[in-house]
Amino acid sequence: MQVTRGALLVRLDDKDPVLLRVKAVRYAPVPYAEVEPAGGGRRSTVLLAEVEREFRVEPGVLAIDG
């Protein structure tokens, strides 16, 4: 999966889908993405390996700067 800035990621948990917007992708010192909830909120980091394992890119949503 290609993770890019602006992508909307979806992770299904026990209750409701979790929507995260990718704000940045970094490759050093380890590959990770900076994400925040789609409606706004606190930014956090997620390893790209975890993104690829537990998330999917929301179909029909274009990656945008922002």
Biopython code that builds the backbone (N, CA, C, O; Angstrom):
import numpy as np
from Bio.PDB.StructureBuilder import StructureBuilder

atoms = [
    (1, "MET", "N", (0.858, -1.171, 0.000)),
    (1, "MET", "CA", (0.000, 0.000, 0.000)),
    (1, "MET", "C", (0.902, 1.231, 0.000)),
    (1, "MET", "O", (1.885, 1.285, 0.740)),
    (2, "GLN", "N", (0.575, 2.198, -0.815)),
    (2, "GLN", "CA", (1.314, 3.458, -0.860)),
    (2, "GLN", "C", (0.631, 4.443, 0.079)),
    (2, "GLN", "O", (-0.517, 4.824, -0.151)),
    (3, "VAL", "N", (1.322, 4.854, 1.129)),
    (3, "VAL", "CA", (0.783, 5.816, 2.082)),
    (3, "VAL", "C", (1.337, 7.189, 1.716)),
    (3, "VAL", "O", (2.552, 7.383, 1.673)),
    (4, "THR", "N", (0.444, 8.138, 1.454)),
    (4, "THR", "CA", (0.859, 9.475, 1.049)),
    (4, "THR", "C", (0.202, 10.528, 1.923)),
    (4, "THR", "O", (-0.829, 10.283, 2.549)),
    (5, "ARG", "N", (0.812, 11.695, 1.954)),
    (5, "ARG", "CA", (0.267, 12.809, 2.706)),
    (5, "ARG", "C", (-1.129, 13.147, 2.187)),
    (5, "ARG", "O", (-1.340, 13.244, 0.978)),
    (6, "GLY", "N", (-2.068, 13.324, 3.093)),
    (6, "GLY", "CA", (-3.433, 13.671, 2.723)),
    (6, "GLY", "C", (-4.367, 12.479, 2.602)),
    (6, "GLY", "O", (-5.582, 12.656, 2.514)),
    (7, "ALA", "N", (-3.818, 11.261, 2.597)),
    (7, "ALA", "CA", (-4.662, 10.066, 2.470)),
    (7, "ALA", "C", (-5.557, 9.916, 3.707)),
    (7, "ALA", "O", (-5.163, 10.276, 4.816)),
    (8, "LEU", "N", (-6.749, 9.386, 3.502)),
    (8, "LEU", "CA", (-7.669, 9.092, 4.595)),
    (8, "LEU", "C", (-7.602, 7.596, 4.858)),
    (8, "LEU", "O", (-7.916, 6.784, 3.987)),
    (9, "LEU", "N", (-7.187, 7.241, 6.072)),
    (9, "LEU", "CA", (-7.053, 5.837, 6.454)),
    (9, "LEU", "C", (-8.224, 5.415, 7.316)),
    (9, "LEU", "O", (-8.750, 6.215, 8.089)),
    (10, "VAL", "N", (-8.635, 4.166, 7.190)),
    (10, "VAL", "CA", (-9.742, 3.627, 7.977)),
    (10, "VAL", "C", (-9.251, 2.397, 8.722)),
    (10, "VAL", "O", (-8.648, 1.501, 8.130)),
    (11, "ARG", "N", (-9.511, 2.357, 10.024)),
    (11, "ARG", "CA", (-9.243, 1.164, 10.816)),
    (11, "ARG", "C", (-10.533, 0.808, 11.530)),
    (11, "ARG", "O", (-11.154, 1.656, 12.171)),
    (12, "LEU", "N", (-10.925, -0.435, 11.417)),
    (12, "LEU", "CA", (-12.131, -0.879, 12.097)),
    (12, "LEU", "C", (-11.761, -1.411, 13.471)),
    (12, "LEU", "O", (-10.935, -2.315, 13.596)),
    (13, "ASP", "N", (-12.377, -0.847, 14.497)),
    (13, "ASP", "CA", (-12.162, -1.372, 15.840)),
    (13, "ASP", "C", (-13.446, -2.035, 16.320)),
    (13, "ASP", "O", (-14.337, -2.316, 15.519)),
    (14, "ASP", "N", (-13.544, -2.281, 17.597)),
    (14, "ASP", "CA", (-14.704, -3.000, 18.140)),
    (14, "ASP", "C", (-16.013, -2.223, 18.013)),
    (14, "ASP", "O", (-17.076, -2.836, 17.909)),
    (15, "LYS", "N", (-15.963, -0.902, 18.018)),
    (15, "LYS", "CA", (-17.189, -0.103, 18.028)),
    (15, "LYS", "C", (-17.455, 0.564, 16.690)),
    (15, "LYS", "O", (-18.358, 0.157, 15.959)),
    (16, "ASP", "N", (-16.685, 1.569, 16.372)),
    (16, "ASP", "CA", (-16.897, 2.375, 15.177)),
    (16, "ASP", "C", (-15.627, 2.419, 14.346)),
    (16, "ASP", "O", (-14.536, 2.196, 14.870)),
    (17, "PRO", "N", (-15.756, 2.705, 13.048)),
    (17, "PRO", "CA", (-14.541, 2.864, 12.243)),
    (17, "PRO", "C", (-13.738, 4.063, 12.728)),
    (17, "PRO", "O", (-14.310, 5.074, 13.135)),
    (18, "VAL", "N", (-12.439, 3.954, 12.686)),
    (18, "VAL", "CA", (-11.542, 5.042, 13.051)),
    (18, "VAL", "C", (-10.998, 5.642, 11.757)),
    (18, "VAL", "O", (-10.376, 4.940, 10.959)),
    (19, "LEU", "N", (-11.230, 6.938, 11.547)),
    (19, "LEU", "CA", (-10.764, 7.627, 10.348)),
    (19, "LEU", "C", (-9.597, 8.534, 10.726)),
    (19, "LEU", "O", (-9.713, 9.378, 11.614)),
    (20, "LEU", "N", (-8.475, 8.348, 10.042)),
    (20, "LEU", "CA", (-7.293, 9.147, 10.304)),
    (20, "LEU", "C", (-6.804, 9.782, 9.013)),
    (20, "LEU", "O", (-6.796, 9.134, 7.966)),
    (21, "ARG", "N", (-6.399, 11.037, 9.077)),
    (21, "ARG", "CA", (-5.826, 11.742, 7.936)),
    (21, "ARG", "C", (-4.308, 11.738, 8.091)),
    (21, "ARG", "O", (-3.785, 12.096, 9.146)),
    (22, "VAL", "N", (-3.604, 11.331, 7.031)),
    (22, "VAL", "CA", (-2.138, 11.324, 7.048)),
    (22, "VAL", "C", (-1.654, 12.748, 6.844)),
    (22, "VAL", "O", (-1.972, 13.377, 5.834)),
    (23, "LYS", "N", (-0.888, 13.259, 7.796)),
    (23, "LYS", "CA", (-0.350, 14.613, 7.706)),
    (23, "LYS", "C", (1.080, 14.624, 7.197)),
    (23, "LYS", "O", (1.509, 15.606, 6.590)),
    (24, "ALA", "N", (1.830, 13.548, 7.432)),
    (24, "ALA", "CA", (3.215, 13.478, 6.965)),
    (24, "ALA", "C", (3.652, 12.026, 6.953)),
    (24, "ALA", "O", (3.156, 11.205, 7.724)),
    (25, "VAL", "N", (4.591, 11.722, 6.064)),
    (25, "VAL", "CA", (5.201, 10.393, 6.015)),
    (25, "VAL", "C", (6.704, 10.600, 6.148)),
    (25, "VAL", "O", (7.305, 11.375, 5.404)),
    (26, "ARG", "N", (7.301, 9.898, 7.104)),
    (26, "ARG", "CA", (8.739, 10.028, 7.363)),
    (26, "ARG", "C", (9.384, 8.653, 7.223)),
    (26, "ARG", "O", (8.764, 7.627, 7.501)),
    (27, "TYR", "N", (10.642, 8.653, 6.786)),
    (27, "TYR", "CA", (11.350, 7.389, 6.576)),
    (27, "TYR", "C", (12.595, 7.253, 7.443)),
    (27, "TYR", "O", (13.262, 6.221, 7.380)),
    (28, "ALA", "N", (12.927, 8.244, 8.239)),
    (28, "ALA", "CA", (14.101, 8.148, 9.106)),
    (28, "ALA", "C", (13.753, 8.754, 10.456)),
    (28, "ALA", "O", (13.059, 9.771, 10.482)),
    (29, "PRO", "N", (14.178, 8.213, 11.546)),
    (29, "PRO", "CA", (15.055, 7.053, 11.688)),
    (29, "PRO", "C", (14.346, 5.725, 11.428)),
    (29, "PRO", "O", (15.001, 4.728, 11.126)),
    (30, "VAL", "N", (13.012, 5.697, 11.540)),
    (30, "VAL", "CA", (12.227, 4.510, 11.175)),
    (30, "VAL", "C", (11.048, 4.993, 10.331)),
    (30, "VAL", "O", (10.622, 6.138, 10.483)),
    (31, "PRO", "N", (10.510, 4.147, 9.443)),
    (31, "PRO", "CA", (9.377, 4.583, 8.616)),
    (31, "PRO", "C", (8.087, 4.709, 9.444)),
    (31, "PRO", "O", (7.645, 3.747, 10.073)),
    (32, "TYR", "N", (7.497, 5.906, 9.430)),
    (32, "TYR", "CA", (6.261, 6.127, 10.167)),
    (32, "TYR", "C", (5.440, 7.215, 9.489)),
    (32, "TYR", "O", (5.935, 7.961, 8.644)),
    (33, "ALA", "N", (4.175, 7.286, 9.880)),
    (33, "ALA", "CA", (3.286, 8.333, 9.393)),
    (33, "ALA", "C", (2.796, 9.149, 10.578)),
    (33, "ALA", "O", (2.533, 8.611, 11.654)),
    (34, "GLU", "N", (2.677, 10.450, 10.369)),
    (34, "GLU", "CA", (2.043, 11.306, 11.359)),
    (34, "GLU", "C", (0.578, 11.421, 10.944)),
    (34, "GLU", "O", (0.277, 11.812, 9.816)),
    (35, "VAL", "N", (-0.321, 11.083, 11.846)),
    (35, "VAL", "CA", (-1.755, 11.066, 11.542)),
    (35, "VAL", "C", (-2.525, 11.835, 12.606)),
    (35, "VAL", "O", (-2.054, 12.022, 13.728)),
    (36, "GLU", "N", (-3.727, 12.280, 12.223)),
    (36, "GLU", "CA", (-4.637, 12.874, 13.199)),
    (36, "GLU", "C", (-6.056, 12.469, 12.826)),
    (36, "GLU", "O", (-6.321, 12.139, 11.670)),
    (37, "PRO", "N", (-6.968, 12.489, 13.790)),
    (37, "PRO", "CA", (-8.357, 12.135, 13.474)),
    (37, "PRO", "C", (-8.890, 12.998, 12.336)),
    (37, "PRO", "O", (-8.547, 14.176, 12.239)),
    (38, "ALA", "N", (-9.721, 12.424, 11.480)),
    (38, "ALA", "CA", (-10.214, 13.117, 10.288)),
    (38, "ALA", "C", (-10.950, 14.410, 10.635)),
    (38, "ALA", "O", (-10.916, 15.362, 9.854)),
    (39, "GLY", "N", (-11.602, 14.462, 11.772)),
    (39, "GLY", "CA", (-12.324, 15.665, 12.173)),
    (39, "GLY", "C", (-11.459, 16.665, 12.907)),
    (39, "GLY", "O", (-11.958, 17.688, 13.377)),
    (40, "GLY", "N", (-10.175, 16.387, 13.013)),
    (40, "GLY", "CA", (-9.257, 17.239, 13.764)),
    (40, "GLY", "C", (-8.971, 16.634, 15.122)),
    (40, "GLY", "O", (-9.756, 15.839, 15.639)),
    (41, "GLY", "N", (-7.876, 17.003, 15.677)),
    (41, "GLY", "CA", (-7.506, 16.483, 16.986)),
    (41, "GLY", "C", (-6.002, 16.349, 17.107)),
    (41, "GLY", "O", (-5.241, 16.876, 16.295)),
    (42, "ARG", "N", (-5.598, 15.642, 18.127)),
    (42, "ARG", "CA", (-4.189, 15.498, 18.440)),
    (42, "ARG", "C", (-3.478, 14.601, 17.432)),
    (42, "ARG", "O", (-3.955, 13.511, 17.118)),
    (43, "ARG", "N", (-2.348, 15.059, 16.933)),
    (43, "ARG", "CA", (-1.536, 14.301, 15.982)),
    (43, "ARG", "C", (-0.756, 13.229, 16.720)),
    (43, "ARG", "O", (-0.284, 13.446, 17.836)),
    (44, "SER", "N", (-0.625, 12.069, 16.089)),
    (44, "SER", "CA", (0.163, 10.983, 16.670)),
    (44, "SER", "C", (0.949, 10.303, 15.564)),
    (44, "SER", "O", (0.777, 10.615, 14.386)),
    (45, "THR", "N", (1.809, 9.376, 15.945)),
    (45, "THR", "CA", (2.624, 8.660, 14.970)),
    (45, "THR", "C", (2.251, 7.189, 14.955)),
    (45, "THR", "O", (1.903, 6.607, 15.982)),
    (46, "VAL", "N", (2.332, 6.599, 13.766)),
    (46, "VAL", "CA", (2.037, 5.181, 13.573)),
    (46, "VAL", "C", (3.110, 4.625, 12.634)),
    (46, "VAL", "O", (3.383, 5.210, 11.586)),
    (47, "LEU", "N", (3.709, 3.507, 13.005)),
    (47, "LEU", "CA", (4.686, 2.873, 12.132)),
    (47, "LEU", "C", (4.039, 2.487, 10.813)),
    (47, "LEU", "O", (2.891, 2.042, 10.797)),
    (48, "LEU", "N", (4.754, 2.649, 9.707)),
    (48, "LEU", "CA", (4.185, 2.289, 8.402)),
    (48, "LEU", "C", (3.834, 0.809, 8.326)),
    (48, "LEU", "O", (2.876, 0.438, 7.649)),
    (49, "ALA", "N", (4.594, -0.039, 9.011)),
    (49, "ALA", "CA", (4.262, -1.466, 9.030)),
    (49, "ALA", "C", (2.885, -1.684, 9.651)),
    (49, "ALA", "O", (2.119, -2.526, 9.181)),
    (50, "GLU", "N", (2.563, -0.926, 10.710)),
    (50, "GLU", "CA", (1.247, -1.040, 11.341)),
    (50, "GLU", "C", (0.155, -0.477, 10.437)),
    (50, "GLU", "O", (-0.940, -1.033, 10.358)),
    (51, "VAL", "N", (0.454, 0.623, 9.758)),
    (51, "VAL", "CA", (-0.520, 1.205, 8.819)),
    (51, "VAL", "C", (-0.878, 0.173, 7.753)),
    (51, "VAL", "O", (-2.053, -0.038, 7.453)),
    (52, "GLU", "N", (0.133, -0.460, 7.188)),
    (52, "GLU", "CA", (-0.110, -1.436, 6.128)),
    (52, "GLU", "C", (-0.843, -2.671, 6.631)),
    (52, "GLU", "O", (-1.575, -3.308, 5.874)),
    (53, "ARG", "N", (-0.656, -3.015, 7.902)),
    (53, "ARG", "CA", (-1.269, -4.206, 8.475)),
    (53, "ARG", "C", (-2.701, -3.956, 8.951)),
    (53, "ARG", "O", (-3.560, -4.824, 8.793)),
    (54, "GLU", "N", (-2.971, -2.780, 9.533)),
    (54, "GLU", "CA", (-4.242, -2.567, 10.232)),
    (54, "GLU", "C", (-5.159, -1.518, 9.615)),
    (54, "GLU", "O", (-6.276, -1.325, 10.096)),
    (55, "PHE", "N", (-4.717, -0.840, 8.569)),
    (55, "PHE", "CA", (-5.518, 0.224, 7.966)),
    (55, "PHE", "C", (-5.735, -0.047, 6.489)),
    (55, "PHE", "O", (-5.043, -0.863, 5.880)),
    (56, "ARG", "N", (-6.703, 0.649, 5.930)),
    (56, "ARG", "CA", (-6.878, 0.664, 4.486)),
    (56, "ARG", "C", (-7.157, 2.104, 4.084)),
    (56, "ARG", "O", (-7.674, 2.893, 4.876)),
    (57, "VAL", "N", (-6.806, 2.442, 2.836)),
    (57, "VAL", "CA", (-7.083, 3.782, 2.327)),
    (57, "VAL", "C", (-8.544, 3.837, 1.936)),
    (57, "VAL", "O", (-9.044, 2.952, 1.242)),
    (58, "GLU", "N", (-9.226, 4.875, 2.382)),
    (58, "GLU", "CA", (-10.647, 5.041, 2.074)),
    (58, "GLU", "C", (-10.820, 5.227, 0.566)),
    (58, "GLU", "O", (-10.238, 6.151, -0.003)),
    (59, "PRO", "N", (-11.607, 4.370, -0.095)),
    (59, "PRO", "CA", (-11.790, 4.511, -1.547)),
    (59, "PRO", "C", (-12.552, 5.781, -1.894)),
    (59, "PRO", "O", (-13.433, 6.226, -1.159)),
    (60, "GLY", "N", (-12.181, 6.352, -3.045)),
    (60, "GLY", "CA", (-12.884, 7.527, -3.534)),
    (60, "GLY", "C", (-12.428, 8.814, -2.896)),
    (60, "GLY", "O", (-13.009, 9.866, -3.161)),
    (61, "VAL", "N", (-11.396, 8.765, -2.057)),
    (61, "VAL", "CA", (-10.884, 9.959, -1.405)),
    (61, "VAL", "C", (-9.516, 10.256, -1.986)),
    (61, "VAL", "O", (-8.619, 9.415, -1.947)),
    (62, "LEU", "N", (-9.362, 11.444, -2.519)),
    (62, "LEU", "CA", (-8.089, 11.841, -3.100)),
    (62, "LEU", "C", (-7.149, 12.328, -2.027)),
    (62, "LEU", "O", (-7.568, 12.990, -1.078)),
    (63, "ALA", "N", (-5.878, 12.003, -2.171)),
    (63, "ALA", "CA", (-4.871, 12.559, -1.285)),
    (63, "ALA", "C", (-4.723, 14.037, -1.598)),
    (63, "ALA", "O", (-4.543, 14.414, -2.755)),
    (64, "ILE", "N", (-4.796, 14.872, -0.574)),
    (64, "ILE", "CA", (-4.680, 16.308, -0.769)),
    (64, "ILE", "C", (-3.673, 16.867, 0.211)),
    (64, "ILE", "O", (-3.391, 16.263, 1.246)),
    (65, "ASP", "N", (-3.137, 18.019, -0.122)),
    (65, "ASP", "CA", (-2.255, 18.690, 0.823)),
    (65, "ASP", "C", (-3.114, 19.288, 1.916)),
    (65, "ASP", "O", (-4.205, 19.798, 1.661)),
    (66, "GLY", "N", (-2.603, 19.217, 3.153)),
    (66, "GLY", "CA", (-3.371, 19.830, 4.228)),
    (66, "GLY", "C", (-3.100, 19.239, 5.475)),
    (66, "GLY", "O", (-3.670, 19.644, 6.487)),
]
sb = StructureBuilder()
sb.init_structure("model")
sb.init_model(0)
sb.init_chain("A")
sb.init_seg("    ")
for serial, (resi, resn, name, xyz) in enumerate(atoms, 1):
    if name == "N":
        sb.init_residue(resn, " ", resi, " ")
    sb.init_atom(name, np.array(xyz, "f"), 0.0, 1.0, " ", f" {name:<3s}", serial, name[0])
structure = sb.get_structure()
